[in-house]
Amino acid sequence: MNRVEQKVLPLSPTGFPQFDLMLLGIGADGHVASLFPNRTQRYNRYDCVTYINDSPKPPPMRITFTFPVINSAKHIAMVVTDKEKAGAVAITLENLQVRPTLPCSEVKPQVSLTWFLNKDAASKLSPQYNK
């Protein structure tokens, strides 16, 4: 990044732009941003942004931050409200490990990750998680 960009947005220890807060959501397939399962874009570890021109969800052409930028954020708020996303939520929150089929499990910000779920999105969580 050039000096002007560095003055506008600080860099994380890994050298990527560091946002104070990112607000994200997930798809029923576990995608986050426009980083979909089984797509090469989710493995980009060098660029700040990438593109997809054949997205499995509309619109077909998208741009997105990469995981290095997402995970350089200090804080991430993950907001999920749909019942069809409950499976991805449960697998991600109850396993707490990166799962190859769920890009949302790769979200690991620098300081905190807070999930905001409604009852539908939390409906498949085990009782100890669903409080």
PyMOL commands that place a pseudoatom at each C-alpha (Angstrom):
pseudoatom trace, name=CA, resn=MET, resi=1, chain=A, elem=C, hetatm=0, pos=[0.000, 0.000, 0.000]
pseudoatom trace, name=CA, resn=ASN, resi=2, chain=A, elem=C, hetatm=0, pos=[1.210, 3.495, -0.686]
pseudoatom trace, name=CA, resn=ARG, resi=3, chain=A, elem=C, hetatm=0, pos=[1.666, 6.147, 1.999]
pseudoatom trace, name=CA, resn=VAL, resi=4, chain=A, elem=C, hetatm=0, pos=[-1.653, 7.878, 1.313]
pseudoatom trace, name=CA, resn=GLU, resi=5, chain=A, elem=C, hetatm=0, pos=[-3.553, 4.612, 1.806]
pseudoatom trace, name=CA, resn=GLN, resi=6, chain=A, elem=C, hetatm=0, pos=[-1.625, 3.861, 5.004]
pseudoatom trace, name=CA, resn=LYS, resi=7, chain=A, elem=C, hetatm=0, pos=[-2.617, 7.227, 6.458]
pseudoatom trace, name=CA, resn=VAL, resi=8, chain=A, elem=C, hetatm=0, pos=[-6.289, 6.670, 5.665]
pseudoatom trace, name=CA, resn=LEU, resi=9, chain=A, elem=C, hetatm=0, pos=[-6.449, 3.136, 7.050]
pseudoatom trace, name=CA, resn=PRO, resi=10, chain=A, elem=C, hetatm=0, pos=[-3.857, 1.619, 9.387]
pseudoatom trace, name=CA, resn=LEU, resi=11, chain=A, elem=C, hetatm=0, pos=[-2.236, -1.708, 8.589]
pseudoatom trace, name=CA, resn=SER, resi=12, chain=A, elem=C, hetatm=0, pos=[-2.543, -4.860, 10.657]
pseudoatom trace, name=CA, resn=PRO, resi=13, chain=A, elem=C, hetatm=0, pos=[0.563, -6.744, 11.828]
pseudoatom trace, name=CA, resn=THR, resi=14, chain=A, elem=C, hetatm=0, pos=[0.170, -8.895, 8.687]
pseudoatom trace, name=CA, resn=GLY, resi=15, chain=A, elem=C, hetatm=0, pos=[0.368, -5.807, 6.450]
pseudoatom trace, name=CA, resn=PHE, resi=16, chain=A, elem=C, hetatm=0, pos=[-3.258, -5.694, 5.321]
pseudoatom trace, name=CA, resn=PRO, resi=17, chain=A, elem=C, hetatm=0, pos=[-5.701, -2.800, 5.878]
pseudoatom trace, name=CA, resn=GLN, resi=18, chain=A, elem=C, hetatm=0, pos=[-7.152, -2.918, 9.378]
pseudoatom trace, name=CA, resn=PHE, resi=19, chain=A, elem=C, hetatm=0, pos=[-10.743, -1.856, 9.916]
pseudoatom trace, name=CA, resn=ASP, resi=20, chain=A, elem=C, hetatm=0, pos=[-11.926, -1.173, 13.463]
pseudoatom trace, name=CA, resn=LEU, resi=21, chain=A, elem=C, hetatm=0, pos=[-15.196, -3.001, 12.785]
pseudoatom trace, name=CA, resn=MET, resi=22, chain=A, elem=C, hetatm=0, pos=[-16.613, -5.092, 9.957]
pseudoatom trace, name=CA, resn=LEU, resi=23, chain=A, elem=C, hetatm=0, pos=[-20.291, -5.989, 9.750]
pseudoatom trace, name=CA, resn=LEU, resi=24, chain=A, elem=C, hetatm=0, pos=[-20.767, -9.307, 7.948]
pseudoatom trace, name=CA, resn=GLY, resi=25, chain=A, elem=C, hetatm=0, pos=[-23.385, -11.954, 7.340]
pseudoatom trace, name=CA, resn=ILE, resi=26, chain=A, elem=C, hetatm=0, pos=[-23.325, -15.486, 5.995]
pseudoatom trace, name=CA, resn=GLY, resi=27, chain=A, elem=C, hetatm=0, pos=[-25.208, -17.445, 3.364]
pseudoatom trace, name=CA, resn=ALA, resi=28, chain=A, elem=C, hetatm=0, pos=[-26.970, -20.771, 3.831]
pseudoatom trace, name=CA, resn=ASP, resi=29, chain=A, elem=C, hetatm=0, pos=[-23.981, -22.428, 2.149]
pseudoatom trace, name=CA, resn=GLY, resi=30, chain=A, elem=C, hetatm=0, pos=[-21.623, -20.839, 4.697]
pseudoatom trace, name=CA, resn=HIS, resi=31, chain=A, elem=C, hetatm=0, pos=[-20.228, -18.173, 2.389]
pseudoatom trace, name=CA, resn=VAL, resi=32, chain=A, elem=C, hetatm=0, pos=[-19.138, -14.891, 3.894]
pseudoatom trace, name=CA, resn=ALA, resi=33, chain=A, elem=C, hetatm=0, pos=[-18.632, -11.696, 1.904]
pseudoatom trace, name=CA, resn=SER, resi=34, chain=A, elem=C, hetatm=0, pos=[-18.454, -13.196, -1.607]
pseudoatom trace, name=CA, resn=LEU, resi=35, chain=A, elem=C, hetatm=0, pos=[-16.119, -16.006, -0.569]
pseudoatom trace, name=CA, resn=PHE, resi=36, chain=A, elem=C, hetatm=0, pos=[-18.013, -19.157, -1.504]
pseudoatom trace, name=CA, resn=PRO, resi=37, chain=A, elem=C, hetatm=0, pos=[-17.319, -22.832, -0.752]
pseudoatom trace, name=CA, resn=ASN, resi=38, chain=A, elem=C, hetatm=0, pos=[-15.242, -24.615, -3.393]
pseudoatom trace, name=CA, resn=ARG, resi=39, chain=A, elem=C, hetatm=0, pos=[-14.236, -21.389, -5.145]
pseudoatom trace, name=CA, resn=THR, resi=40, chain=A, elem=C, hetatm=0, pos=[-10.630, -20.321, -5.622]
pseudoatom trace, name=CA, resn=GLN, resi=41, chain=A, elem=C, hetatm=0, pos=[-11.272, -16.755, -4.422]
pseudoatom trace, name=CA, resn=ARG, resi=42, chain=A, elem=C, hetatm=0, pos=[-11.501, -17.889, -0.812]
pseudoatom trace, name=CA, resn=TYR, resi=43, chain=A, elem=C, hetatm=0, pos=[-7.890, -19.114, -0.922]
pseudoatom trace, name=CA, resn=ASN, resi=44, chain=A, elem=C, hetatm=0, pos=[-6.438, -15.785, -2.084]
pseudoatom trace, name=CA, resn=ARG, resi=45, chain=A, elem=C, hetatm=0, pos=[-3.952, -14.830, 0.639]
pseudoatom trace, name=CA, resn=TYR, resi=46, chain=A, elem=C, hetatm=0, pos=[-2.079, -12.070, -1.199]
pseudoatom trace, name=CA, resn=ASP, resi=47, chain=A, elem=C, hetatm=0, pos=[-4.597, -9.484, -2.403]
pseudoatom trace, name=CA, resn=CYS, resi=48, chain=A, elem=C, hetatm=0, pos=[-6.893, -7.145, -0.473]
pseudoatom trace, name=CA, resn=VAL, resi=49, chain=A, elem=C, hetatm=0, pos=[-9.809, -7.666, -2.840]
pseudoatom trace, name=CA, resn=THR, resi=50, chain=A, elem=C, hetatm=0, pos=[-10.751, -10.256, -5.415]
pseudoatom trace, name=CA, resn=TYR, resi=51, chain=A, elem=C, hetatm=0, pos=[-13.586, -10.789, -7.855]
pseudoatom trace, name=CA, resn=ILE, resi=52, chain=A, elem=C, hetatm=0, pos=[-15.929, -13.529, -8.938]
pseudoatom trace, name=CA, resn=ASN, resi=53, chain=A, elem=C, hetatm=0, pos=[-17.697, -13.485, -12.287]
pseudoatom trace, name=CA, resn=ASP, resi=54, chain=A, elem=C, hetatm=0, pos=[-19.725, -16.688, -11.942]
pseudoatom trace, name=CA, resn=SER, resi=55, chain=A, elem=C, hetatm=0, pos=[-21.172, -16.488, -8.454]
pseudoatom trace, name=CA, resn=PRO, resi=56, chain=A, elem=C, hetatm=0, pos=[-23.468, -19.354, -7.449]
pseudoatom trace, name=CA, resn=LYS, resi=57, chain=A, elem=C, hetatm=0, pos=[-25.820, -16.699, -6.007]
pseudoatom trace, name=CA, resn=PRO, resi=58, chain=A, elem=C, hetatm=0, pos=[-27.052, -13.558, -7.772]
pseudoatom trace, name=CA, resn=PRO, resi=59, chain=A, elem=C, hetatm=0, pos=[-25.560, -11.256, -8.802]
pseudoatom trace, name=CA, resn=PRO, resi=60, chain=A, elem=C, hetatm=0, pos=[-23.087, -13.314, -10.841]
pseudoatom trace, name=CA, resn=MET, resi=61, chain=A, elem=C, hetatm=0, pos=[-20.359, -10.633, -10.891]
pseudoatom trace, name=CA, resn=ARG, resi=62, chain=A, elem=C, hetatm=0, pos=[-19.031, -9.479, -7.501]
pseudoatom trace, name=CA, resn=ILE, resi=63, chain=A, elem=C, hetatm=0, pos=[-16.012, -7.990, -5.772]
pseudoatom trace, name=CA, resn=THR, resi=64, chain=A, elem=C, hetatm=0, pos=[-15.091, -8.858, -2.214]
pseudoatom trace, name=CA, resn=PHE, resi=65, chain=A, elem=C, hetatm=0, pos=[-12.495, -8.434, 0.476]
pseudoatom trace, name=CA, resn=THR, resi=66, chain=A, elem=C, hetatm=0, pos=[-10.220, -11.440, 0.944]
pseudoatom trace, name=CA, resn=PHE, resi=67, chain=A, elem=C, hetatm=0, pos=[-9.750, -13.318, 4.217]
pseudoatom trace, name=CA, resn=PRO, resi=68, chain=A, elem=C, hetatm=0, pos=[-6.474, -11.524, 5.013]
pseudoatom trace, name=CA, resn=VAL, resi=69, chain=A, elem=C, hetatm=0, pos=[-8.383, -8.214, 5.071]
pseudoatom trace, name=CA, resn=ILE, resi=70, chain=A, elem=C, hetatm=0, pos=[-11.412, -9.650, 6.875]
pseudoatom trace, name=CA, resn=ASN, resi=71, chain=A, elem=C, hetatm=0, pos=[-9.222, -11.287, 9.519]
pseudoatom trace, name=CA, resn=SER, resi=72, chain=A, elem=C, hetatm=0, pos=[-7.145, -8.126, 9.940]
pseudoatom trace, name=CA, resn=ALA, resi=73, chain=A, elem=C, hetatm=0, pos=[-10.220, -6.313, 11.295]
pseudoatom trace, name=CA, resn=LYS, resi=74, chain=A, elem=C, hetatm=0, pos=[-10.112, -5.631, 15.011]
pseudoatom trace, name=CA, resn=HIS, resi=75, chain=A, elem=C, hetatm=0, pos=[-13.750, -6.565, 15.576]
pseudoatom trace, name=CA, resn=ILE, resi=76, chain=A, elem=C, hetatm=0, pos=[-16.337, -8.360, 13.456]
pseudoatom trace, name=CA, resn=ALA, resi=77, chain=A, elem=C, hetatm=0, pos=[-20.085, -8.391, 14.032]
pseudoatom trace, name=CA, resn=MET, resi=78, chain=A, elem=C, hetatm=0, pos=[-21.715, -11.354, 12.289]
pseudoatom trace, name=CA, resn=VAL, resi=79, chain=A, elem=C, hetatm=0, pos=[-25.454, -10.796, 11.813]
pseudoatom trace, name=CA, resn=VAL, resi=80, chain=A, elem=C, hetatm=0, pos=[-27.591, -13.796, 10.795]
pseudoatom trace, name=CA, resn=THR, resi=81, chain=A, elem=C, hetatm=0, pos=[-31.392, -13.849, 10.676]
pseudoatom trace, name=CA, resn=ASP, resi=82, chain=A, elem=C, hetatm=0, pos=[-32.637, -16.667, 8.450]
pseudoatom trace, name=CA, resn=LYS, resi=83, chain=A, elem=C, hetatm=0, pos=[-33.663, -20.232, 9.314]
pseudoatom trace, name=CA, resn=GLU, resi=84, chain=A, elem=C, hetatm=0, pos=[-31.958, -21.624, 6.192]
pseudoatom trace, name=CA, resn=LYS, resi=85, chain=A, elem=C, hetatm=0, pos=[-28.640, -20.377, 7.622]
pseudoatom trace, name=CA, resn=ALA, resi=86, chain=A, elem=C, hetatm=0, pos=[-29.121, -22.171, 10.970]
pseudoatom trace, name=CA, resn=GLY, resi=87, chain=A, elem=C, hetatm=0, pos=[-27.141, -25.247, 9.892]
pseudoatom trace, name=CA, resn=ALA, resi=88, chain=A, elem=C, hetatm=0, pos=[-24.074, -23.225, 8.927]
pseudoatom trace, name=CA, resn=VAL, resi=89, chain=A, elem=C, hetatm=0, pos=[-24.359, -21.242, 12.175]
pseudoatom trace, name=CA, resn=ALA, resi=90, chain=A, elem=C, hetatm=0, pos=[-24.547, -24.386, 14.329]
pseudoatom trace, name=CA, resn=ILE, resi=91, chain=A, elem=C, hetatm=0, pos=[-21.629, -26.143, 12.642]
pseudoatom trace, name=CA, resn=THR, resi=92, chain=A, elem=C, hetatm=0, pos=[-19.454, -23.036, 12.816]
pseudoatom trace, name=CA, resn=LEU, resi=93, chain=A, elem=C, hetatm=0, pos=[-20.200, -22.075, 16.420]
pseudoatom trace, name=CA, resn=GLU, resi=94, chain=A, elem=C, hetatm=0, pos=[-20.219, -25.559, 17.916]
pseudoatom trace, name=CA, resn=ASN, resi=95, chain=A, elem=C, hetatm=0, pos=[-17.059, -26.843, 16.228]
pseudoatom trace, name=CA, resn=LEU, resi=96, chain=A, elem=C, hetatm=0, pos=[-14.894, -23.700, 16.481]
pseudoatom trace, name=CA, resn=GLN, resi=97, chain=A, elem=C, hetatm=0, pos=[-12.490, -24.947, 13.822]
pseudoatom trace, name=CA, resn=VAL, resi=98, chain=A, elem=C, hetatm=0, pos=[-11.961, -24.102, 10.186]
pseudoatom trace, name=CA, resn=ARG, resi=99, chain=A, elem=C, hetatm=0, pos=[-14.139, -26.327, 8.031]
pseudoatom trace, name=CA, resn=PRO, resi=100, chain=A, elem=C, hetatm=0, pos=[-13.226, -26.605, 4.356]
pseudoatom trace, name=CA, resn=THR, resi=101, chain=A, elem=C, hetatm=0, pos=[-16.868, -26.461, 3.266]
pseudoatom trace, name=CA, resn=LEU, resi=102, chain=A, elem=C, hetatm=0, pos=[-17.768, -23.410, 5.391]
pseudoatom trace, name=CA, resn=PRO, resi=103, chain=A, elem=C, hetatm=0, pos=[-15.899, -20.216, 4.554]
pseudoatom trace, name=CA, resn=CYS, resi=104, chain=A, elem=C, hetatm=0, pos=[-17.600, -18.480, 7.513]
pseudoatom trace, name=CA, resn=SER, resi=105, chain=A, elem=C, hetatm=0, pos=[-15.560, -20.724, 9.838]
pseudoatom trace, name=CA, resn=GLU, resi=106, chain=A, elem=C, hetatm=0, pos=[-12.411, -18.953, 8.607]
pseudoatom trace, name=CA, resn=VAL, resi=107, chain=A, elem=C, hetatm=0, pos=[-13.440, -15.599, 10.083]
pseudoatom trace, name=CA, resn=LYS, resi=108, chain=A, elem=C, hetatm=0, pos=[-10.917, -14.903, 12.859]
pseudoatom trace, name=CA, resn=PRO, resi=109, chain=A, elem=C, hetatm=0, pos=[-10.555, -11.168, 13.589]
pseudoatom trace, name=CA, resn=GLN, resi=110, chain=A, elem=C, hetatm=0, pos=[-7.736, -9.703, 15.662]
pseudoatom trace, name=CA, resn=VAL, resi=111, chain=A, elem=C, hetatm=0, pos=[-9.768, -8.931, 18.817]
pseudoatom trace, name=CA, resn=SER, resi=112, chain=A, elem=C, hetatm=0, pos=[-13.380, -10.119, 18.804]
pseudoatom trace, name=CA, resn=LEU, resi=113, chain=A, elem=C, hetatm=0, pos=[-16.046, -11.877, 16.782]
pseudoatom trace, name=CA, resn=THR, resi=114, chain=A, elem=C, hetatm=0, pos=[-19.598, -11.316, 18.016]
pseudoatom trace, name=CA, resn=TRP, resi=115, chain=A, elem=C, hetatm=0, pos=[-22.543, -13.203, 16.549]
pseudoatom trace, name=CA, resn=PHE, resi=116, chain=A, elem=C, hetatm=0, pos=[-25.998, -11.618, 16.492]
pseudoatom trace, name=CA, resn=LEU, resi=117, chain=A, elem=C, hetatm=0, pos=[-28.653, -14.260, 15.791]
pseudoatom trace, name=CA, resn=ASN, resi=118, chain=A, elem=C, hetatm=0, pos=[-32.410, -14.240, 15.823]
pseudoatom trace, name=CA, resn=LYS, resi=119, chain=A, elem=C, hetatm=0, pos=[-34.356, -17.356, 16.910]
pseudoatom trace, name=CA, resn=ASP, resi=120, chain=A, elem=C, hetatm=0, pos=[-34.499, -18.750, 13.381]
pseudoatom trace, name=CA, resn=ALA, resi=121, chain=A, elem=C, hetatm=0, pos=[-30.745, -18.492, 12.836]
pseudoatom trace, name=CA, resn=ALA, resi=122, chain=A, elem=C, hetatm=0, pos=[-30.074, -20.030, 16.278]
pseudoatom trace, name=CA, resn=SER, resi=123, chain=A, elem=C, hetatm=0, pos=[-32.653, -22.817, 15.889]
pseudoatom trace, name=CA, resn=LYS, resi=124, chain=A, elem=C, hetatm=0, pos=[-30.136, -25.626, 15.245]
pseudoatom trace, name=CA, resn=LEU, resi=125, chain=A, elem=C, hetatm=0, pos=[-27.746, -24.777, 18.058]
pseudoatom trace, name=CA, resn=SER, resi=126, chain=A, elem=C, hetatm=0, pos=[-27.430, -27.295, 20.891]
pseudoatom trace, name=CA, resn=PRO, resi=127, chain=A, elem=C, hetatm=0, pos=[-29.159, -26.260, 24.135]
pseudoatom trace, name=CA, resn=GLN, resi=128, chain=A, elem=C, hetatm=0, pos=[-25.878, -25.220, 25.796]
pseudoatom trace, name=CA, resn=TYR, resi=129, chain=A, elem=C, hetatm=0, pos=[-25.285, -22.712, 22.972]
pseudoatom trace, name=CA, resn=ASN, resi=130, chain=A, elem=C, hetatm=0, pos=[-28.885, -21.629, 22.449]
pseudoatom trace, name=CA, resn=LYS, resi=131, chain=A, elem=C, hetatm=0, pos=[-29.522, -19.326, 25.392]
for i in range(1, 131): cmd.bond("trace and resi %d" % i, "trace and resi %d" % (i + 1))
show_as sticks, trace
zoom trace
